[in-house]
Amino acid sequence: KTATQVCFSVQDLRTTLLAISPDLTKVALLRNKSMILIHSTIADDEEPDELNLNPVSSSQESEASSPEKDDGSQFETNIAKFASFSPDSTRLLVSCNSGFFALIDFKTEYETSSEDLIEPLGSDITAACFLPDNRHIALGTSDGIVRVLKLPVRTDRTTQIETVRHQKLHSDAPHILVSSSDGGRLASYSNDGSICIWYLKADSIVMVYPNRPITNVESN
């Protein structure tokens, strides 16, 4: 394999790195806790795409313009925790502290979020990943449940997100979640010390309790 090096300079020191797309053409940065900037690594002169996790209404703007409330921070409820690109680099999933997630599709420029879920999560998101088909995501929440969600079809006008599978896999929040390369299995590691392998087609579960803490889980 040929090694590839991508050098990318960001002048705004208020930003932190959230994710890099698998094809190395996009970088997602976080600014001020809730503003996502998506930069292109192949067109440095382009302005970054922006995704505001806390859109401010006109009434809030007038309040935020007062001297004692000039930063708008009193309106921030969704603070980004982590983000991941889809395997084909065309979608970005951003998960927040409040159980809110946002999804941007770079092909259609559609934006969907947890507000489009048919069944609300009801708990904070602690882990997330895309499945290899680019049309499903897996979410782990603080109640120990792992869900598989089906994303809207790009040709549809609907933005509803459907939960197609869910299981109570852990007694505590999972904080690592990965999919196998064929999408047939999900592996999760929880704060309760357990590793769960969920075989999606058979709907069977294998639990493992390692003797020492796990810091990373990889699929192959």
TORVO-938083 format. One line per 8 residues: number of its first residue (from 0); their letters; for each residue z negated, x negated, y of C-alpha. Coordinates in nm, 2 decimals, padded with zeros to 4 digits. Layout:
N
NUM	a	Z:X:Y ~ ...
END
This chain:
220
0	ktatqvcf	00.00:00.00:00.00 ~ 00.07:-00.11:00.36 ~ -00.22:-00.12:00.59 ~ -00.18:00.07:00.92 ~ -00.38:-00.01:01.24 ~ -00.40:00.24:01.53 ~ -00.55:00.13:01.86 ~ -00.64:00.41:02.09
8	svqdlrtt	-00.82:00.37:02.43 ~ -01.02:00.65:02.59 ~ -01.14:00.59:02.95 ~ -01.38:00.88:02.96 ~ -01.72:00.73:02.85 ~ -01.87:01.08:02.82 ~ -01.68:01.15:02.50 ~ -01.78:01.08:02.14
16	llaispdl	-01.55:01.07:01.84 ~ -01.55:01.38:01.61 ~ -01.26:01.34:01.38 ~ -00.92:01.16:01.32 ~ -00.63:01.34:01.15 ~ -00.52:01.22:00.81 ~ -00.17:01.13:00.95 ~ -00.34:00.93:01.23
24	tkvallrn	-00.15:01.12:01.50 ~ -00.45:01.31:01.65 ~ -00.80:01.22:01.76 ~ -01.06:01.49:01.83 ~ -01.32:01.39:02.09 ~ -01.63:01.58:02.21 ~ -01.73:01.59:02.58 ~ -02.04:01.76:02.72
32	ksmilihs	-02.15:01.89:02.38 ~ -01.90:02.18:02.37 ~ -01.56:02.07:02.50 ~ -01.32:01.95:02.24 ~ -01.04:01.72:02.35 ~ -00.75:01.66:02.11 ~ -00.56:01.34:02.20 ~ -00.22:01.23:02.06
40	tiaddeep	-00.22:00.87:01.94 ~ 00.16:00.85:01.96 ~ 00.20:00.98:02.32 ~ -00.06:00.82:02.54 ~ 00.08:00.98:02.86 ~ 00.02:01.34:02.74 ~ -00.27:01.54:02.86 ~ -00.51:01.62:02.58
48	delnlnpv	-00.53:01.97:02.44 ~ -00.87:02.14:02.52 ~ -01.08:02.37:02.32 ~ -01.39:02.51:02.50 ~ -01.65:02.64:02.26 ~ -01.83:02.83:02.54 ~ -01.57:03.00:02.76 ~ -01.73:03.11:03.09
56	sssqesea	-01.66:03.46:03.22 ~ -01.59:03.52:03.59 ~ -01.95:03.65:03.65 ~ -02.09:03.34:03.49 ~ -01.87:03.12:03.70 ~ -02.01:03.28:04.02 ~ -02.37:03.22:03.89 ~ -02.29:02.86:03.78
64	sspekddg	-02.15:02.78:04.13 ~ -02.49:02.81:04.29 ~ -02.66:02.48:04.38 ~ -02.94:02.52:04.13 ~ -02.70:02.60:03.84 ~ -02.41:02.37:03.91 ~ -02.36:02.24:03.55 ~ -02.32:02.57:03.37
72	sqfetnia	-02.55:02.44:03.09 ~ -02.75:02.76:03.09 ~ -02.45:02.93:02.93 ~ -02.40:02.68:02.65 ~ -02.49:02.83:02.31 ~ -02.23:02.66:02.09 ~ -02.28:02.29:02.05 ~ -02.04:02.10:01.83
80	kfasfspd	-02.20:01.92:01.53 ~ -01.90:01.80:01.33 ~ -01.52:01.85:01.29 ~ -01.25:01.80:01.03 ~ -00.87:01.81:01.02 ~ -00.68:01.99:00.75 ~ -00.51:01.76:00.49 ~ -00.17:01.82:00.66
88	strllvsc	-00.32:01.75:01.00 ~ -00.20:02.08:01.15 ~ -00.54:02.25:01.19 ~ -00.88:02.14:01.33 ~ -01.21:02.30:01.22 ~ -01.51:02.25:01.46 ~ -01.86:02.36:01.34 ~ -02.15:02.43:01.57
96	nsgffali	-02.53:02.44:01.56 ~ -02.54:02.82:01.61 ~ -02.34:02.92:01.29 ~ -02.03:02.94:01.50 ~ -01.71:02.77:01.41 ~ -01.37:02.74:01.58 ~ -01.03:02.68:01.43 ~ -00.72:02.57:01.62
104	dfkteyet	-00.37:02.57:01.46 ~ -00.15:02.31:01.63 ~ 00.17:02.47:01.49 ~ 00.12:02.82:01.62 ~ -00.14:02.74:01.89 ~ -00.35:03.02:01.76 ~ -00.73:02.99:01.79 ~ -00.96:03.17:01.55
112	ssedliep	-01.33:03.15:01.51 ~ -01.63:03.28:01.31 ~ -01.61:03.59:01.53 ~ -01.30:03.69:01.32 ~ -01.50:03.68:00.99 ~ -01.49:04.01:00.81 ~ -01.84:03.93:00.68 ~ -02.06:03.73:00.93
120	lgsditaa	-02.22:03.41:00.80 ~ -02.57:03.49:00.92 ~ -02.69:03.12:00.90 ~ -02.62:02.79:01.06 ~ -02.33:02.58:00.92 ~ -02.45:02.25:00.77 ~ -02.13:02.13:00.59 ~ -01.76:02.21:00.59
128	cflpdnrh	-01.43:02.09:00.44 ~ -01.07:02.20:00.40 ~ -00.93:02.27:00.06 ~ -00.60:02.08:-00.03 ~ -00.38:02.39:00.02 ~ -00.46:02.39:00.40 ~ -00.52:02.77:00.38 ~ -00.89:02.77:00.27
136	ialgtsdg	-01.20:02.62:00.40 ~ -01.54:02.58:00.24 ~ -01.86:02.62:00.44 ~ -02.22:02.53:00.35 ~ -02.50:02.71:00.54 ~ -02.87:02.66:00.59 ~ -02.96:02.92:00.34 ~ -02.81:02.71:00.06
144	ivrvlklp	-02.50:02.93:00.02 ~ -02.15:02.78:-00.01 ~ -01.85:03.00:00.08 ~ -01.48:02.97:00.04 ~ -01.29:03.14:00.33 ~ -00.92:03.23:00.34 ~ -00.76:03.16:00.67 ~ -00.50:03.38:00.83
152	vrtdrttq	-00.14:03.34:00.73 ~ 00.06:03.19:01.01 ~ 00.33:03.46:01.00 ~ 00.07:03.74:01.03 ~ -00.05:03.88:01.35 ~ -00.40:03.94:01.21 ~ -00.67:03.68:01.28 ~ -00.92:03.81:01.03
160	ietvrhqk	-01.09:03.55:00.80 ~ -01.19:03.67:00.46 ~ -01.47:03.53:00.24 ~ -01.31:03.51:-00.11 ~ -01.60:03.34:-00.29 ~ -01.96:03.27:-00.23 ~ -02.25:03.13:-00.43 ~ -02.61:03.05:-00.37
168	lhsdaphi	-02.60:02.69:-00.50 ~ -02.90:02.53:-00.35 ~ -03.26:02.61:-00.24 ~ -03.20:02.42:00.09 ~ -02.91:02.34:00.32 ~ -02.62:02.15:00.18 ~ -02.51:01.87:00.41 ~ -02.22:01.71:00.22
176	lvsssdgg	-01.93:01.92:00.09 ~ -01.60:01.80:-00.06 ~ -01.31:01.94:-00.25 ~ -01.13:01.79:-00.55 ~ -00.77:01.68:-00.49 ~ -00.64:01.99:-00.68 ~ -00.88:02.23:-00.50 ~ -01.03:02.35:-00.83
184	rlasysnd	-01.38:02.21:-00.77 ~ -01.62:02.18:-00.49 ~ -01.90:01.93:-00.48 ~ -02.21:01.98:-00.26 ~ -02.52:01.78:-00.20 ~ -02.83:01.95:-00.05 ~ -03.15:01.85:00.12 ~ -03.33:01.98:-00.19
192	gsiciwyl	-03.20:01.67:-00.37 ~ -02.94:01.85:-00.59 ~ -02.57:01.79:-00.64 ~ -02.37:02.10:-00.74 ~ -02.02:02.09:-00.90 ~ -01.86:02.44:-00.86 ~ -01.56:02.51:-01.08 ~ -01.39:02.77:-00.87
200	kadsivmv	-01.14:02.92:-01.12 ~ -01.40:02.95:-01.40 ~ -01.68:03.03:-01.15 ~ -01.90:02.80:-01.34 ~ -02.16:02.56:-01.19 ~ -02.30:02.22:-01.30 ~ -02.62:02.10:-01.13 ~ -02.73:01.74:-01.11
208	ypnrpitn	-03.06:01.60:-00.98 ~ -03.02:01.23:-00.91 ~ -03.32:01.00:-00.90 ~ -03.23:00.85:-00.56 ~ -03.09:01.00:-00.23 ~ -02.71:01.04:-00.19 ~ -02.54:00.93:00.13 ~ -02.18:01.01:00.04
216	vesn	-01.97:01.21:-00.20 ~ -01.60:01.15:-00.26 ~ -01.33:01.34:-00.45 ~ -01.05:01.21:-00.67
END
